[in-house]
Structure formats: structure tokens, C-alpha cells
Amino acid sequence: MRSSTARLGALVLAAACAAAGTLLLAPSASAADADLSSIRVNEVESQGGDPDDWVELANAGTTAVDVGGLVLTDDDPADRYELPAGTTIPAGGYLVLDKGADFTFGLGGSDAVRLLRADGTVVDEHAWTSHAATTYGRCPDAAGAFATTTTPTRGTANDCSTPDPDPVPVASTVVVNEVESNGDDTDWAELHNTGTADVPVGGWTFRDSDPTNPAYTLPAGAVVPAGGFYVVDQAQGGQPGFTFGLGGADAVRLSDPSGALVAEYAWAEHATVTWGRCPDGTGEFTDTTRSTKGTANNCLPPVVVNEVESQGGTPGDWVELFNVGTTPVDLTGAVLADAGGGSWTLPAGSEVPGRGYLVLDEAQFGFGLGGADTVTLSSPGGVAYDSHSWTQHASTTYGRCPNGVGDLTTTSEPTRGSWNACAGHPVPAPWPGGPDETAVDDEATFTGDLSGLDVEPSGTSAPGTLWAVQNGDGLLYRLVDDGAGGRTVAGEWTLDYPGGPGGVVDAEGVTVAGDDSAGGVYVSSERDDRADDVSRPSVLRYLPTGTGGTLTATTEWDLAADFPGLGANSGLEGITWVPDGYLLDGGFVDERTGRAYDPAGYPGHGDGLFLVGVEGTSSVHAYALAEDGGFARVATVPVDLFTPFGTDDEPVVADVQFDADLGALWVVCDEVCGGQTALFALDASGTFAAVDTFLPPAGADPTFANEGFAIDTGATCVDGYRATFYADDNDTDGFSLRTGTFPCAEDGTDPGPGTGPGPGTGAPGPGTGGQGTHPGTQPVAGPGAGGGSAGGTQPTRTALAQTGAEVGSWTALAAGLLVAGGAALIVGRRRHA
């Protein structure tokens, strides 16, 4: 506590004069009987300003007022600070009280400050429901109502000016150059200095478009070097940085210490990769080919030479191009050349679909490829996009292994216009169900961030109830069939942590234990979005009732101790519940003991295990969750089948779903892997092993950000198919929820009628091109999809190393699953106690 003498250092005079070095103050009123009608709570900083929270009092009168003995408190009466005897506020002056130096309590996002006489009489007060973007202050100063100020002005008159709604950045060589707004690890913005001299940026402030988010001040000594880069990163763990997240429609703004805007960039939706200037520093922003955090942007189109036939294939030599990006790439005017001087300009209409192929034939480009040769694809201006050289013909073809992203090596067999066949890299099977994913939500029902899904079976042939969660704002939805092929929201709840209110659950996955929501709806979460730089990988149990409101978790299982160093945005994604009966009959092995799983070893865990997909480990982990909040990891299932298409991407376990009808576990990757899914089942060793991987439905867009997957039960089969559901985190075209079909195994041995594609139009999906302007130019949409008169050649599918089973057809897959997990078909579903 400061003395009254020291307190004079915090007094700022609005009217004073100096004579012979002496400070003259107006006479002070007596503290005992002072008229306090001129004393105001004038400005409040509640969000950790400089140096921390503070409260400014003002004296609007013409006489100094003794305020010693008055009490400052917040909305908790137990928080009290008594102003020292003799403390005076001069006429027209101010007094600033600081957290730490004066009062010890902090001011919250929903709080109040009150100035009281010793008898509890209120002198003045102000309450608020959320932090101000700057401060709360009286406008006009010391007299008006409280408003959000333009800038903090501790100890001086409040800044009540109207800010420029569209300020023009001041001249600077520092620009925003690249932005990651949907980072798997952290969000960030890259600054670039286009000048020839270093620019110090220490003390500059960084904000997004939400004025309620606190500004991040760049550390002292920060410099953007001449011609170089500086990354402003999101805080994570011990790493300093900004504490807010960047949204799908957002902006970043950089201001100098005076508050002048220096650089900014705004966007309307997340980039597929990042938003970056092309060329660096001066160009327009575009969706980049790959993330280049802290280095020069990659502005080349995301098209690679994917497979080469140089020894007279069918119908001759050919070059296959692949688009690793998610949007079509127009190669009109691009040039294909070899080392012998052959050159051909691609004609108008030469387009490579997102995640698709374009095959160029010898009959088009007019020259043969030699035993020792090079093929290069270049821009019309001669900038090389990609090339490959070889010293002798391949025995088959040269192809990227894994498809699209690996090095070119000798393939197992030619696969023109489809997924490369490579030793050690399984070829995903075509989806055995219908070709389409059809929207079942009304447009704008959701606005993005829809994530995990689960079906609560009806117990009859009627469609089940669909549960869904939305990350970012922590929502739980109950969706019911509308009788016309769509889904209607029948319940919407805001999720909170135990002991709420105030938490924002970053809900990523959802499951209904025992197929009965009366026993609880379980949600997997990465973090509390109030502190989105801190990992909090949790499973939370809720008991939803009615049709909406706020749900407080009855139990939280915080698994952070099992995942040291896990990134805040790399935690729990999907979750599913697997009955003990299936695990016991399948001989499931407990990795903790090395012996057969014994449920009795985990008292209070119910009658099943929870399997969670973790983004940061690219694995599925099985947990026994005890009623008292305790937990034990029973097994880990590595997921290394998926092929990501971004050069810096890792395969993502976006969702997991136990399928009791197949006796198998679905594992889902999102658009990072082009919408691939995989099936796992218990093998002879008692561990979950991969049975097969699948491409997305042939007519579906492989760039949908499908973070959620669910499948209805066999009891709901219609014409040999049951419904699948997909949650698109990006709300593409205004729709977040889509449905497809999957074949039913009607009697447990026969997949039923229609082993080919299921119900659907069979029309080409988005980005499916027709024939090129020259014969033999085949744009092929989607990985593995054939097209054109000389369409894609499907590779011969080989056994997965994990099972040794031939699964080249749906019939073989169904038979394999009956062997691996058929016990589950007999055990059925057990209700969760």
C-alpha cells in the first residue's frame, strides 16, 4: 500500500499552476464531512492493461476533495480496498488506483466497481457484462454515461472521439504477407519487410476483427529484417503470443505504438492452406499451395507430375498430372517438354480438378519419352511447376509413392488417371455405397464448425436420432428425421464444464454410450476456448433434457496427464463407445497388462470402453472411464494408412465410430486426406488392425471438410443400404450436414443386393471435367476415379499388411469382417448402466 505522500505521484491535475517551483492546490474539504457529489468512477481497465487492471476516479468539482477512508470494491463484497487517510483528488483532477500497488483483487469480464463511504453508502459505481475492447469510461469525461473509449487514457481526460471505421494504413515497408487462420497447431500471421532497412516492431500491437479481444503487444527487440519475415504467433504452452483465435471471416491488424494502423488483411473464409501474397510483399492474397511460415510464399499451382509411362503403354507414352489442392487448376498455355527438345502447349480447357488427375497422351504432345529422359511442366512464361528425370525405362511406370505427395519411384503397375499402386502404400478402395453425399440440413442451419456425429438407434426400422457437436462455441445438437429425407434440429444446448458457468467447450466429438442418451451423451474436447492456448483434452458427460439451454457436465475426464506437450489444437477429435461384450468375444488385449482384457480390472467403468481419436498422435486410444473421474488407457491403435495431400500435413484422425453391425471401427480423415475412411477390426492377436481404406463416394467433393461421420444401424436398411452422415466443418455452400449410403450385410454373410454403387444419381461430382479438346486428355475428378473414353485404370488391390486378407471387393471385405469381428453381430448392443 502506498503512503499518502507517494499517492501524490498518481494525482494528475487538470488545473494547476507553478510559481517558484511550488505546486499550488485548491483548498481541500474535510475528509470527515466532505461533499462527494463531484467524485466519479471515471474509467475502468478490466482486462490487464498497463501495468494491470486499474480504476480511475475523477473530481468534477472546483474544490479538492479528501477521499481517504473511502472503500473500493468489485461485485464480491469480500474484495475491499480502503483508500489511505489524507488521499486527495484535486479540483478537476484524477486519481488512478492500480491492481497490485493498491487493491489486490482482479476485475473480471462480467464485474463491477463500487466506491463506498465507510458506512457502505454508494458514492459511485459501474457494472459491465464483458471486457471492453479498450476501457470503459464516461463520455463526456467525468460527466456522461459509460461507453467503450477509443483508447485508454489513465490519469487524463477520456478519449471519447469516434474512431475512423476504415483507417488508411500509414506508409510502411512492413506488410501482412501470410495468414494461417485454421491451424492444426496454432494460428499465426507472417509479416514481411519489403524495404532495405530493418524495421523494429517491438511495442507494436496486433489485433483481430473482434474489438473485445485483447491486443497482443509484440515483445521488445522484435525486428522485421530488411527483405525478411517475422511471425506473430498464437500463444501455446510457454510460447508467448496472441491469446485469441483467428476465425473463418476475420482480419488481422498491426498498429504502431501511437495506435496508427500500419498493415492489415481481412478474409471472408478460411483458406484451404493459408492466405498469402503472390508474389511476396506486393501481390494479391491467394490460397497458397503450401504453408511457408516465416519463409517466402509458395505461389506455384499445386499440380505435380504424378506418373510417367515412357515405354509405350496403352495407347502409348503418357504423363499423368495430379492436383494436390482442393480447387481446380487451369493449365491452359502451360508447356510440357522433355530433354530431347520436344515441347507442347496445353490447349484451352486443360483443367485439373481439385484432388484430381489430368492425363496427357503421346498422341497429343507429339513426341516420345526415352529411356533416359526428363519431363517438365512449366508455366507459359517458362517457370517450372514440376519435373522428373530418369536414366532408364521403369519396368512399369514411375509414380509418386504415396500418391500425389511422395517421391517418384517404380510403381507396382500402371494406374493412369487413378491412385498410384505402390509397394507398402495401400490403395484405397472405391466407396461401396452410393456415389453421392446429399445435404440434409436447411441452408444456413449451421454457420460452420460442425464436427462430431453419432446415431442413437431408434430400436426399430425407423431412422435413428442424430447427435452433433459444434466446436468453437461449444454446442450440442439433437437432430431428428423430418420424414422427407432431411434432418431438423429438435434440441440445441450450450455446453459448459463442471462447476460452470463461463466455460466454452471446444466440442469435437460425440457419442451415446450403450446407444441410449438417457445414460449420458459424451463429448470429446480439445480445450476451453476461453483459454484456447492451453491444452485440455477432455471427455465430458452430459444429461440433456428438454430442447435447449445450458448443460453443465456431470463429469470431466481430463486426459492431459497422458498427453504431455500436446498442442492446444491437436487434442481429442472423435469419440466412440465400444461394448465390453465385443471386446471380450474378440479376444481384445489390454496393453497395460499384456493379457486378455478383463473388465473387472477397471471398477466403475460401466460396460464398455471409450475410444478417442487424437489429432496430435494420429492414433486412436482406448480408455476405461471411471464414474469418479478416474481413467486408464487400455490400448493405442496407430493410424498410418491415410495419405495427406499437403506437403506439410499429417494424417488427421477426425472422427471414430464403432459399427456394431460390421463388428468394426470406422476411422475418418478429413479433407487433408481427400476424405478417406478406414475400417479396423480385432485380429487374431487381439488388437485393432486395419481391414481396408476407402475413397470418398465417387460423386462427392473430396475437399469437403468432413470432420464428423456416423452410420445408422442395419435395422434401418432400405433396398440393401443404410444411411451414413457427414459433418462439414466448413459449411460448404451453406450446408454442414450430408448423407450417403453404405451396403447392408442382410444375413451376416451376404452384403445384400447391389454390391455396386448404391442409390444416387451417379452424376459426376464437383470439378468433374469432360473430355479435353484433344483426344486422350482426361480430366479425372477425385483420387482414384476414372473418366473419359480412355478412363482411369484402377490398380489391382492387394492385401493390407495388417491383416493379410484380400479385400479387393465389398464381398471379400464383409467376409473378412465376419471373421475378424463377427462376434459383435451376435453380442449386439448392450445398454450402458
N, C-alpha and C positions, 0 to 999 in steps of 0.2 A: 504494500500500500504506500502510495506516495504521500509525503507531508504536504501541508497547505502551501509551504514555500515552493516546493517542487511543482505543485499544481499550477502555480502561476505560469510555468513554462508551457502549459497546454491551453492557456487562455489566448484567444485571438481577438483583438479589438477591432470593432467596426469603426469606432470613432476614438481617436487618441491624438495627443499632440506631444511633442518633445521640446523641452526647454532646458538648456544646460545639461543635457543628458539625463534628465529626470522624467520618468513616465508619470503622467497625471491621470488619475482615475476619478470618475464622478463619485460623490459620497455614497457609501454603502448603507442599505437599510439593515435594521437589526435582524439577525437570523431567527430570533425567538418569535417575532411578530411580523415577519416580512410578508408583504403582499406578493404572492407568487403568480398573480394573474398574467404576468408577462413572460413566464417561463414556459418554454415549449420543448417537447421531444421533437427535434427538427430533422434529423437524418439518421438512418439505421443501415449498417452493413451487417448482414446476417450470414454471409457465405465466405468468410475467411478473406477479408480484404488485406490492406497493408497497414499494420502487420497481421491483423486478425480481425475478428468481429469487433465492432465499435458502435457507440451510440453518441450522437451529437445533441447537446442541449443548446438552446438559444434563448437569449433575453431580448424580447422585442420592445422593452421599455426604454425610458430615458434615464433611469437610475440603476446603478449597480445593485445586484440582489445577492444576499448571502444565502447559499443553498446547502450549507453544512447541516448534516443531520438528516437530509432527505434520503430516501431509500430507492434504489433502482432494482427492479425485479423483472422476471420474464413470466411466462404463463404458468410456471411452477412456483407457488408461494415460498417454497423452501429455498429457492435461489434468491439471495438477497445481497446487496452491496450498499453500505451506508457511506454517504459522502462525508469526508473528513470535516471536522469543525473548522470554520473560517474559510471554506471554499466559496469563492465569489465569482459571479459571472458579470462582467462589466456591461454597462448600457450598450445595447446594440451588438453585443459580443457573443462568443460561443465557448462552450466547454465540451471537450471530447473525452469520453470515458472508454478505455480500451480493455478488451479481454486480456487477462494475464497481468497487466500493470495495475488494473483497478478491479473489475469484477472477475470471478473465476469461472462462471458458467458460460456455455456457448449458446448461441441463438440458432434456432432450427429453421427448417423450411416452412413449417407451419407453427408460428410462435407469436409472441407479443413482448413489448417492453412497456413498463409502467413506472412512473415516477411518483412516489408516495410521500406524504408527510409521515412523521413518526407515529401518528395515531392511525395510519392506514388510509387516510383520505387521499384520493387520487388527484395529483396535480396535473398530469397529462399522460397520455398513453397512445400506443398504436399497435394494431394487430394485423397479421398477414397470413395468407394460406400457402404461399410458395415463395421461394427466394426471388428477389428482384434480379434482373439481368445486371444491373449496376448497383444502386441503392434505392431505398425508399426515402423520399424527402418531401417536405412541404413546399408546394408551389402555389403562389409565390412564397419566397423564403420567409420562414418564421411566422407565416400568417395563413397560408392556404391549406387545402386538403392534401393528404399524402398522395404521391404519384411516383412512378418509376422515373428516376432522374436520368439525364442524358449521360452524365459522368459523375463519379463520386467526387465530393468536394469537402472532405473532412476539415472542419475548423474554418470554413469560409462560406459565403452565400451559396445556396443551392443552385445547381445548373438545371434550369427548367426550360432551356431552349429546345426547339423542335429539331431533332436530328434530320439530316439530309437522308431521305428514303433511298436515294440512289447515288451515293457519293462516287465521285470520279477518283480513281487511284492517283496518287501523286506520282510524278515521274521517278522511275527507279529501274535499275537493271535486274532487280530480283523479281521473278515471276513464279506463279504456281505452275509446275511442269507436269506432275503426275499425281493421281489421287487413287487410293485404294479405299473404297467405302464399304466393302463387304468381305473384309479379310478373314481368312480362316484362323489367323493368329492375332494380328492387330490391324486396325485401320491406320492410315497414315497419309501424309501429303508430302510431296517432294518439291523443294524449292530449287530453282536454277538461276544462276547469275550469268546473264548474257554479256556482262561487261568485262573490262580488262583489269579491274581492281577489285580486291576483296571487299565484301560488304559485311561489317559487323551487324548482327541481328540480335544480340543479347538484350533483353528487356523489351523486345517486340512482343506483341500479343497475337494469339491465334484463336479464332472462334469458328463455330459453325453457324448455321442459319437460325438456330434456336436461341433467342436472347436470354432465356432463363439458364442456359448452360454457362458455367464459369469459364472465363477466358483463361487460356494457358499462356504463361509468360515464358518465353524462350530463355534458357539459362545464360548467365553472364559468360562472356567469352565466346558465345556461338557466332560462327562466321560462315557465310556462303562464299567459298573461294571463287576467284575470277574463272569463269568458264566451267565452274564446278557445281556440285549439288549439296543440298542439306536436307535431311529428312526430319520432319516433325512427326513424331510417332505417338501412338496411344500408350498410355501408362499400362504397365503389366508387371505384377510382382514388384521387384525392386527397381524396375526400369521407369524413370520419370517420363512424363508426357501428359497429353490432354486426357481428361477423365470421361469425356462424352464419346458416344459412338457417332459415326457418320451414316446417315440414312440413305434410302433409295432415292429420295428427292431432297437434296440438301445443298450446302455450299460451304466453302472454306474461305476465310478472310484473314489477311495478315495486316496488322497495323503497327506503325512505329510508336515509340514511347509517347509522342504527343497525341496519339489517338488517330492520326491521319491514316486513311486506308492506303496501303501500298500495293497489294495484289489480292486477287480473288478469283474464284471459279465456282460456278453453280451448275448442277446437273439435275435431270428430271428422273433418272432411274439408275440403279446400279449398273456399272459396266460388267460385261461378261468376264473380262480380265481386269484391266484398270483403265481409267480415263487418262490419256497422255497427249501431250503436244507432239505433232509430227509436221515438220522437224522440231527438235528440241528448242524450247525457249520462244519460238516465234510462230509456229504453226498453229492450226486449229486443233482442238481436242478431238480425239477419236478413241474408239475402243481398241486398245493395243493388242498385239499378238501375244505378248508375254509380259509379266510383271518385271520391271527393271528398277527396283527400289534403290535409289542412290546412284544410279548409273544412267547412261544415255538410253532414251526410249527406243524400243524395237518397233519400227514403223513399217516393216515389210508385211505383205499379206501372209496369213497363216497357212500357206499352201506348201506342201513338201512333195518331192519325188518319192513315192511310196513303194513302187515295184517296177522292175525293168525286165523285159523279155528281149534278149539280144541275139537269140539263136533260132529265129524262125519259128515262133509259136503259132497259135491259131488266132487270126489268119496270117500273122507274120510277126515282125518285131512290134513291140508296143511299150508305151510308158504310161504308168498309172500315177495320177496326182491325187493327193488327199488333202482335204481342208480340215485342219485340227481345230479351227474356230467354230463358232456357233452361227455365223451369218454367211450367206452366200458370197463368194468372191468372183467378180467378173474379171476374166483373164483376156478379154478382147485386146488384141495388139501385143500380148506377151509373145516372147520368142523362145522356141525350143531349138537347141543346137547340139551338135556332137563335136568331137575332137577333130573330125575329118573335114570340117568346113560346111557340113550340112546345116541348114537353117530354115526354119519355118515359122511364119507369123500366125498365131492363133486367130481364127476368124471371129466376127461379131457373134455374140451369143454363147461364147465359150465360158460357161459358168460352172464353178464347183460348189455344190450345195454345202451348207454347214454340216460338219461331220460326215461329208460325203466324198464321192470319187468322180474323177473325170479321166477316161481312158483315151489316149492319143495313139492312133494306129499308123503303121508304116505307110499304108496307102494314102494317108493324109499328109504326113510330113515329108514323104518322098525320098528318104534316104535310109539305108540300113545301118544297124548298130553293130560294131565289130567286136572281135574277141577281146581286144584291148581298146577301150574307148571311154568317153565321158559324155554324159548327158547333162545339159544345163538348161534351167528355166530362168529367163530374165525378163525384166520389165521392158516396155517399149523403148526406154531410154538406155538400156544396157545394164541396169543394176541387177545383179544375180539374186534370184529368190532362193534357189536351191540347186544342188548338182550332186552327181555321183559318178565316181570313176572306178573302173575295174581293169584287171590285167588279163583276164581270160573269161570265156563264157561260163555262166553258172550252169550246173547240171540241171537246175530247174529254172528259177528266176532269182534275181536279187530283190529283197524286200526288207522293209523296216520291221524289226522284231524287238519289242512288241509293235503291233500295227500302229502306224502313224507317228510314233514318237521314238522308237529305238533306232539303233544303227542299221544300215543296210547290210544284210548277210544273205547267205544262200537259204532259200525257203524250203519247206518240205514238199511243196507242189505249187504250181502257178494258181493264182486266185484273182484273175483280172476283175477289177470292179468290185471286190469284196475284201473282207478281213483277211490279212495275210496269215498263212499257215506256217507256224514257226515251232521248231522243237523247243519244248519247255514253256510254251506260251499257249494255253488252251484257247481254242477258237470258240467264241460264244455261239450258242445255237440260236436259230431264229425263234422268236416268241411263238409258242404253240397255240396260243389263243387267237382271238380276233385281232385284226390289223389296226384298230383304232383306239384312241383314248378320247372319250367324248365328255365335254363339260356337263356337270350335273348341278352346279350352283348357278344361281342367277347372277348376271353380270353385276360386279361391284358389291356382291355379298361380303367379300373379304377384300382387303386392300394390300395384301402381301404378307409374307412371313408365316403363312400357314405351314405347319410342319408335320408332326407325327400323327398317325392314324391307327385306329383299332376298331374291329367289328365286335359288338356284343351280339351273339347269335339270338335269333328270335325263339329258337327251340322248335320251330315249325318250318314249313317251306317258304314262309314269308321272309322278305329281306330283313337282315339284322339292323340294329341301331349302330350308327357310325359315330365314334368319338374322335375328336380332333383337338389339337392344341396349336396355339399361335405364339411364336417366340417374340421377343421384343417388348410386347405389352402384357404377356402372361395371361392368355385367355384360354378357357376350356369350352368347347362346343359339343352339344349333343345334336346330331342331325338324323332326321327320320325320312324314310321313303315317302315321296309325295303322291305315289300311285301313278305317276306319269313319266317315270324314268329319271326324275330329279331328286334332289335332297333339300330339305327345308330345315332351317335352324329352329330346334324346339327348346333349346336351352343355351344360355351363354353366361359364363361365370368368370370373374376376375380372380386369379389365384394369388394367394399370399402364403408366406412362411408361417410356421408355428409361432404363436406369440405376437402376430401382426398387431396393428396394421402397418402398412408402409412399404412392404417388400414388392419387388417386381420380378416375378419368377420367369426366367428365360426358358420357357417351356419348349422342349424339343421333341419329346416322345411321349406316348400314352399307351397304357394297356389296362385291360379289365381282367383282374385275377379271377380264375375259375369261370370265366365267361359270364360273370354276374356283377354288375356295378354296385349291387347292394353290399357286396363285400369290400368295395373300395375301388376307386379309379386311381391308378398310379401314374405319376408324371415324372419323366426324367428331365433334368435341367442342368445347364452348364454353369449358371451364375445368377446372382441377384443383380438385375440391371441397374439398381441404384449405385452399385459399386462394380461396374462392368469391366474393371481391370483386375478383378480378383476372382480366381477360380473357386467355384463352389459346386463341384459335381455331385448332385444330389438326386435321390429318388424321394418323392413326396406322395403321401397318401391323402386322398380327399374323399369326402362323402357328399356328393352333390344332391341337393334336394330342390324341389320347385323348378323354376325355369330361369333363374338368374340370381345375381347378387355377387357378393364376395365370399369366396371359400378360403378358409384358413386350414392349412394342412394339419391333420391329426398327428402325423408322424413324419419326421425327416430322417433319412439315412444319408448323411454327408460322407461321401466316399473319398474325400480329399486325401486322407492319410494313405490311401492305396495308390495315389497318382501324384507323387511329388514332382514338382516342376511342370505340371500340366498347364498349358495355356488357358487363359480365361475363356477363350472362344474355341477351345479344342476339346471340350469335355463330352458329357453324355449327350448322345443324339437319340437313337431309338431305344425302345424298351419293349420286352415281351415276357409273358409268363408261361412257364413250361411245367406241366404237372409231374409230380414225383412218379406217378404210375408209368408214364412213358420212359422216364429216365431209368427206373428200376428194370423194366422189361427189356430195355435196350442195352443193359449192362454198363451204364454210364460210370466212368471212373472219376473219382474225386482226386484232383491233383494235389490236394493238401495231404492226403494220406497215401496216395498211390494205390488205393484199393477201391473196390466197388463202392459206389455212393450209398451211404446209409443215412436216410433222413433223420433217424433218431440222434445222430451226432450233432444236429442243429435244432435244439429245442426252441419252440416258439416261432418257428419259421413258416408255419402253415403247412400246406401240402404241395408246394411247388417252388421252383427257383425262378428268379428274375434274371433274364439275360439282357445286358445293356451293351449297345454299340458305342464305342468311344472314338471320336474323331482323331484325337491326338495319338492313339496307339494303333489305329487301323485294325482293331480287333473287337471281338465280342467277348464279354466277361460274364460268367455265371455267378450269381450271388444268392446266398441264403440271407434273407432279411428278417431279423427277429422283431417281435412285437415291441420290445423295449427300445428300439432304435439301434441295436447292435447289428453287425453284419459280418459275413465271412465270404471271401472269394473262394469258390469251389473249383472253377476251371477257367481257362482262357482259350479262345478259338481265334487264331490268327486268320486274317482275311487278306490273302495276297493274290487273288485271282483277277481283280479288276485292273484295267489299263486306263490310267488317266491320260487325257489328251493335251493338257498344258505341260510344258517342259518343266515348270516349277511346281506342278501339282502333285499331291499324294492322293492315293485312293481314299475315298471317304465312305465310312460306314454311316449312311444317312438314316437308315431305319432297319429294324429287325422285326420279324413276325413269325410266330410259331404256327404251323399249319397242321392241325390235328388230323385232317383228312389224308394228308400225304405222309404224316409222321416225319415232318422235315421242318427245317428252319430256313426262312427266306432272309437273305441279307441284301440290302439295297444300296447302290451307289447313285448319286445324283448326276447332274449334267457334267460334272468333272470327268466322269467315265462314259458319257454319252448315254446315260440311262440304263446301264447294265444291272442285272439282278443275278443272284446266285442262290442255289439250294444246297443246304448242308443236312446231313443225317448222321446218326450214330453208326459207326462202323464196327467191325469185329473186335477192335481194340478198346471200344467203349468211349471213343472220342468223336466229337463232331468233325466230319470230314466233308469236303466239297463233293457234290454229286454232279453239278453242272452249272454253267453260266448261260445267261440269255441276253440277247439284244432286246431293245425295246420293241413293242409292236411295230410292224413294218410301216404302217401309215402314221405313226406317232412322231412328233418332233423330238429328236434326241437331245435337243437343247433345253427342254422343259427342266426346271429346277425341282425335280420330284424328290422332295425330302421326306415324304411320307408314303407308306404303302400298306394296304390291308387287303384281305381276301375273305369273302363270305364263305359259309360252310357248304359242304356237299349237299346238304338237305335243301338248299335253295336252287339247285341246278335247274336250268331251263334249256331244253334242247341240247343237253350234254355239256352245258357251260355254266360256270358260276362267275360272279362279279368280282373284279379287282378294282381297287380305288387308289388314286394317286393325288398327293398334295403338292401343288406347285408353289414353292416359296416366292417366286417372282410374280405371281398373279398375271401370267402372260395373257395379253388381250383382254384383261379384266376378269379372268376366270382362274380360280385356285384349285378347284376340286374336279377331277375327271375320273371316268370309269372305263374299264375294259373288260375282257373275259379271259377265262382260263379253263381248259378242259376238265371235266369231272371224271373221276375213276368210279364208275357207277357201282360195280360189284367188288371193288377192291383188286381186281385183276385186269380189267379191261378199261382203258381210258374212255370208252364210250364212243358214240358216233362222232365223226368229224375230226379225225386226227390232223387234218389240215387247219388252215386259218378258220377262226370262229366267226360268229355273226359280225357283220360290219360291211361297210360299203366297199372296202378293198381299194378305195381311191388312193392315189399317191398322196403322201403326206406333204407337209410344208417343205418347200425347197426342192421338190422332185422335178427335175428338168426333163424335157423331152429329148428327141434326137438332136444332135448338133447339126450345123449347116453342111457338114461334110459327112459322108457315111463313115461309121466306125467311131464317131465321137460320142461317147456315152456318159452323160452326167448321171451319177447314181446317188440317190438320196439315202443317207444314213449308212452306218457301218454294216457291211455285210449284205446290203440289199442289192439285188440285181436290177438291171434296167437296160432298155434298148434292145435292138434286134440281135446284137452280139453281147447280150447282157452279162451281168456279173457271174463269175464262176464260183459256186460255193465250194469251199475246201472240204476234203474228206475229214470228218470229225473223228478224233482219236480219243482214247480213254484218258480221263484225268488221272494224274499220278496218285492222287489221294485215295482213289477207290479201286482203280484197275478195272472199272466196269465200262463197257461200251455203252455210251449214252447218246448215240447219234440220232435217235428218234424219240418222240414222246412216248411211244410204246415201251421202248427199252428203258427210258427214264422211269416210267411208272413201275415197271417190273423191278428195277433196281431199288426204288424207294420201298417197295413192299418187302424186299429182303432186308434192307437196312433199317427201316423204321416201321414195319407192318404192325408191330405190337401195339403201336399207338392207335391203330384203327380198331383194335379190339378193346383196348383200355377205355377209349373215348375220353370225354372231358369230365374232370372231377371238380366239384364245386369247392370254392375256397372257403375254409372255415371262418 
